[in-house]
């Protein structure tokens, strides 16, 4: 049985332990300083409705959009030909 080839999705990357520790330190420092000045935490998901993005950045921009689909969507909807 052949081993499956595993790779990262295009446009993403993994951070190793050393980089993760440095990033966590930096983010913790920033968070602590902001909270000292009375700022409250806020998290914004990096997702948007498909119809908001499609067509705004031209054909090349449309190719760069990573689509997350619900189970059971038909191919027409999955390829952007239908309404999602």
ABEGO torsion letter per residue (X at the ends): XBBBBBBBBBGBBBBBAAAAAAAAAAAAAAAAAAAAAGBBBBBBBBBBBAAAABGAAEAAAAAABBBBBBBGBBAAAAAGABBX
